[in-house]
Amino acid sequence: MTLKTFMSAMVLAISSLALSAQNTALQVTTDKPEGIYRNGENVIFNIQVLENGKPAPGEKFSYELWTDGQKPMKNSAVSAAEPIQVKSALDKPGWTHIAVSLTDKDGKPIAKSVKRLGAMIDPESIKPGADEPKDFDAFWKEQRETLNKVPVKAILDDAGVIEKDGVKYRCYDVKIDCASVAPVSGYLTIPEGAKPGSLKAVVYYHGAGVRSSDKQMNPNAIVLDVNAHGILNGQPREFYQYLNRTNLSGYQFRNAEDRYKFYFREMFLRVMRALDYMKNRPEWNGKDLIAYGSSQGGAQALAAAGLDPQVTLCVACVPALSDHGGLLAGRESGWPRLIRLDKDGKPDNAKIAETSGYYDSANFAKRIKAETCMSAGFIDTVCVPTSVYAAYNSLPAGTKKIMYNMPAMGHVGNNPPGQKRLQEVLSAK
């Protein structure tokens, strides 16, 4: 399926930008509600101050306008009966977004009044900013062979029985052996009484941060929710806060100068091993294998589908680890922004730049055979929409795919079409 815009998101985009503060509200819209423009075409942001739902002339506001590769343009204005127009344009595929705020009598922005909106210019033409390593496949084949040397064995601790919507699920806290320091760690749920070969399989991958796995259930599936770090599940909040401050602090940059020691290598080994385990479960139907995640979890879902051709559906919401070379193309890169440029516009650390190519979501996307659903937030400054589109556009020609655009949303895991496809697949006979 080709790129598709969902008007429901546009309605949300406009309505969410008209929230009032003390009866005064900012309304920010684009002349194209879907927020998609062509190269060289003016993006017109319409800004209006409303009081009790009616135009309020004479109110002061300020705004910052960002476009790819440029410093933000800052300005202030006074509202009129008609919307104030702010124009932006790019002569290449990219991204522009605006932040508008009411100001106090001294001209200082009122923080709670800030409204944001974004637009994309020719997004389907965005390509990764750096070439992939020539030995990308050889490297990951080597990792796969390393993983194959470790038998798929697991320890399952009984986590009780949960009843939901009249269905009982047997829950397990599972640890699966892996070719990494830490095992795959997560909660596994199976409908009680499931027969061999009767269920689909879903693996949920976690976003950035440090937390326990969750118990997720579906009457038609075995479900494994994997925490990102192979750590213990079900611990007090203080346990994860401590790890976040100590052992796992800054993990996203750890050993980034060495592709074999980079932190995400072992995480992606666990990504593959989680799939191995699910395919070895007797309840699996041998056909439906689903990878789902948001942000860092979205990156893991893309890696899962790119590294395992048996994945049949990939849902990646605002995926991270994409377009590490975006800066080289005059735009931002996605989280965690591994590459930084020196005064000459070249990577300040050649070894990190080299490593990044082996862990770029766009490069995994090139190898995906599964149906893929992605989402991009047009005011997302964490996994910027250009980086998401760099991965989306890397999906092979003919891949069944869909992008959910969110002009007024930031870094959120919304993906209604992806969630719909998940439920359709799980409900299908």
Stockholm file with secondary structure:
# STOCKHOLM 1.0

chainA/1-429         MTLKTFMSAMVLAISSLALSAQNTALQVTTDKPEGIYRNGENVIFNIQVLENGKPAPGEKFSYELWTDGQKPMKNSAVSAAEPIQVKSALDKPGWTHIAVSLTDKDGKPIAKSVKRLGAMIDPESIKPGADEPKDFDAFWKEQRETLNKVPVKAILDDAGVIEKDGVKYRCYDVKIDCASVAPVSGYLTIPEGAKPGSLKAVVYYHGAGVRSSDKQMNPNAIVLDVNAHGILNGQPREFYQYLNRTNLSGYQFRNAEDRYKFYFREMFLRVMRALDYMKNRPEWNGKDLIAYGSSQGGAQALAAAGLDPQVTLCVACVPALSDHGGLLAGRESGWPRLIRLDKDGKPDNAKIAETSGYYDSANFAKRIKAETCMSAGFIDTVCVPTSVYAAYNSLPAGTKKIMYNMPAMGHVGNNPPGQKRLQEVLSAK
#=GR chainA/1-429 SS CCCCCCHHHHHHHHHTTCCEETTEEEEEEESSTTCEECTTCCEEEEEEEEETTEECTTCEEEEEEEETTSCCEEEEEECCSSCEEEEECCSSSEEEEEEEEEBCTTSCBCGGGCEEEEEEESGGGCCCSSCCCTTHHHHHHHHHHHHHTSCCCEEEEEEEEEEETTEEEEEEEEEECCSSSSCEEEEEEEETTCCTTCEEEEEEECCSSCCCCCCCCBTTEEEEEECTTCCCSSCCHHHHHHHHHTTTTTGGGTTTTCTTTCHHHHHHHHHHHHHHHHHHSTTEEEEEEEEEEETHHHHHHHHHHHHCTTCCEEEEESCSSCCTTGGGGTSCCCTTCCCCBCTTSSBSCHHHHHHHGGGCHHHHHTTCCSEEEEEEETTCSSSCHHHHHHHHTTSCTTCCEEEEEETTCCSCCCCHHHHHHHHHHHHCC
#=GC SS_cons         CCCCCCHHHHHHHHHTTCCEETTEEEEEEESSTTCEECTTCCEEEEEEEEETTEECTTCEEEEEEEETTSCCEEEEEECCSSCEEEEECCSSSEEEEEEEEEBCTTSCBCGGGCEEEEEEESGGGCCCSSCCCTTHHHHHHHHHHHHHTSCCCEEEEEEEEEEETTEEEEEEEEEECCSSSSCEEEEEEEETTCCTTCEEEEEEECCSSCCCCCCCCBTTEEEEEECTTCCCSSCCHHHHHHHHHTTTTTGGGTTTTCTTTCHHHHHHHHHHHHHHHHHHSTTEEEEEEEEEEETHHHHHHHHHHHHCTTCCEEEEESCSSCCTTGGGGTSCCCTTCCCCBCTTSSBSCHHHHHHHGGGCHHHHHTTCCSEEEEEEETTCSSSCHHHHHHHHTTSCTTCCEEEEEETTCCSCCCCHHHHHHHHHHHHCC
//
